[in-house]
Amino acid sequence: MERLYIEKDNHRVPISEDIIEKYNLKKGMYTQYTKSRIVDEKGDFTMPEKKEKDKPEINEDQVILNNADLTVSEIIDFSQGVDSDTK
C-alpha cells in the first residue's frame, strides 16, 4: 500500500494505513474538513488515471422519454389529470 500524507504548510503529516484503508484514501484527494491535499511520499498530488468502463449503449427514444421537456401548461395539466387541448 502506498504511503500517503496530508500536506500542511511546509511539511507532510503521515496517514496511518488503517485510516487509508478505512476511508479508501488515494493521492489527489482532499481531506474532508480542512481541504488539505493528500499526497504521496514525493509530494505528488496528481490522481492516477481512471480506467474507462464500457458504457452501455443508450437508446435515443428512451432518453427522449426520460428527459421530456414540458411546458408549464403541460405540467399543470399533468398534475390536475386533465388535458387542456381536448374539449
C-alpha positions, 0 to 999 in steps of 0.5 A: 500500500502506498504511503500517503500524507496530508500536506500542511504548510511546509511539511507532510503529516503521515496517514496511518494505513488503517485510516487509508484503508478505512476511508479508501484514501488515494493521492489527489484527494482532499481531506474532508474538513480542512481541504488539505491535499493528500499526497504521496511520499514525493509530494505528488498530488496528481490522481492516477488515471481512471480506467474507462468502463464500457458504457452501455449503449443508450437508446435515443427514444428512451432518453427522449422519454426520460428527459421530456421537456414540458411546458408549464401548461403541460405540467399543470395539466399533468398534475390536475389529470386533465388535458387542456387541448381536448374539449 
